[in-house]
């Protein structure tokens, strides 16, 4: 096991606990930029290709979220 992941997780956890910032706002850039983990958009495209996406529900969510 790579201890770097554990140490980064500990650091982000402490920072989230002290500041109240959301963990995803800190951990996502670290994983994508620091460790080369592909972003969620790639995973979303994969689910779309596999047919796992409920397109009518996606459309309803986009109508509500895109204006915001």
Rosetta constraint file for C-alpha pairs under 8 A:
AtomPair CA 2 CA 6 HARMONIC 7.48 0.50
AtomPair CA 3 CA 7 HARMONIC 6.16 0.50
AtomPair CA 4 CA 8 HARMONIC 6.10 0.50
AtomPair CA 5 CA 9 HARMONIC 6.04 0.50
AtomPair CA 6 CA 10 HARMONIC 6.10 0.50
AtomPair CA 7 CA 11 HARMONIC 6.15 0.50
AtomPair CA 8 CA 12 HARMONIC 6.08 0.50
AtomPair CA 9 CA 13 HARMONIC 5.93 0.50
AtomPair CA 9 CA 27 HARMONIC 7.82 0.50
AtomPair CA 10 CA 14 HARMONIC 6.15 0.50
AtomPair CA 11 CA 15 HARMONIC 6.16 0.50
AtomPair CA 12 CA 16 HARMONIC 6.01 0.50
AtomPair CA 12 CA 23 HARMONIC 6.86 0.50
AtomPair CA 12 CA 26 HARMONIC 6.79 0.50
AtomPair CA 12 CA 27 HARMONIC 6.78 0.50
AtomPair CA 13 CA 17 HARMONIC 6.09 0.50
AtomPair CA 13 CA 23 HARMONIC 7.17 0.50
AtomPair CA 14 CA 18 HARMONIC 6.14 0.50
AtomPair CA 15 CA 19 HARMONIC 5.94 0.50
AtomPair CA 15 CA 20 HARMONIC 7.73 0.50
AtomPair CA 15 CA 21 HARMONIC 7.68 0.50
AtomPair CA 16 CA 20 HARMONIC 5.02 0.50
AtomPair CA 16 CA 21 HARMONIC 5.19 0.50
AtomPair CA 16 CA 22 HARMONIC 6.36 0.50
AtomPair CA 16 CA 23 HARMONIC 5.95 0.50
AtomPair CA 17 CA 21 HARMONIC 7.91 0.50
AtomPair CA 21 CA 25 HARMONIC 7.30 0.50
AtomPair CA 21 CA 26 HARMONIC 7.88 0.50
AtomPair CA 22 CA 26 HARMONIC 7.02 0.50
AtomPair CA 23 CA 27 HARMONIC 5.84 0.50
AtomPair CA 24 CA 28 HARMONIC 5.46 0.50
AtomPair CA 25 CA 29 HARMONIC 7.27 0.50
AtomPair CA 26 CA 30 HARMONIC 6.67 0.50
AtomPair CA 27 CA 31 HARMONIC 6.09 0.50
AtomPair CA 28 CA 32 HARMONIC 6.10 0.50
AtomPair CA 29 CA 33 HARMONIC 5.58 0.50
AtomPair CA 29 CA 34 HARMONIC 7.33 0.50
AtomPair CA 30 CA 34 HARMONIC 4.91 0.50
AtomPair CA 30 CA 35 HARMONIC 6.80 0.50
AtomPair CA 31 CA 35 HARMONIC 4.95 0.50
AtomPair CA 31 CA 36 HARMONIC 6.28 0.50
AtomPair CA 31 CA 37 HARMONIC 5.50 0.50
AtomPair CA 32 CA 36 HARMONIC 4.89 0.50
AtomPair CA 32 CA 37 HARMONIC 4.79 0.50
AtomPair CA 32 CA 38 HARMONIC 6.05 0.50
AtomPair CA 32 CA 39 HARMONIC 6.27 0.50
AtomPair CA 33 CA 37 HARMONIC 7.69 0.50
AtomPair CA 38 CA 42 HARMONIC 6.59 0.50
AtomPair CA 38 CA 43 HARMONIC 7.95 0.50
AtomPair CA 39 CA 43 HARMONIC 7.20 0.50
AtomPair CA 40 CA 44 HARMONIC 6.08 0.50
AtomPair CA 41 CA 45 HARMONIC 6.19 0.50
AtomPair CA 42 CA 46 HARMONIC 6.31 0.50
AtomPair CA 43 CA 47 HARMONIC 6.30 0.50
AtomPair CA 44 CA 48 HARMONIC 6.18 0.50
AtomPair CA 45 CA 49 HARMONIC 6.16 0.50
AtomPair CA 46 CA 50 HARMONIC 6.27 0.50
AtomPair CA 47 CA 51 HARMONIC 6.23 0.50
AtomPair CA 47 CA 52 HARMONIC 5.21 0.50
AtomPair CA 47 CA 53 HARMONIC 6.31 0.50
AtomPair CA 48 CA 52 HARMONIC 5.91 0.50
AtomPair CA 48 CA 53 HARMONIC 5.42 0.50
AtomPair CA 53 CA 58 HARMONIC 7.50 0.50
AtomPair CA 54 CA 58 HARMONIC 6.14 0.50
AtomPair CA 55 CA 59 HARMONIC 6.09 0.50
AtomPair CA 56 CA 60 HARMONIC 6.35 0.50
AtomPair CA 57 CA 61 HARMONIC 6.22 0.50
AtomPair CA 58 CA 62 HARMONIC 6.11 0.50
AtomPair CA 59 CA 63 HARMONIC 6.18 0.50
AtomPair CA 60 CA 64 HARMONIC 6.54 0.50
AtomPair CA 61 CA 65 HARMONIC 6.06 0.50
AtomPair CA 62 CA 66 HARMONIC 5.48 0.50
AtomPair CA 63 CA 67 HARMONIC 7.21 0.50
AtomPair CA 64 CA 68 HARMONIC 7.42 0.50
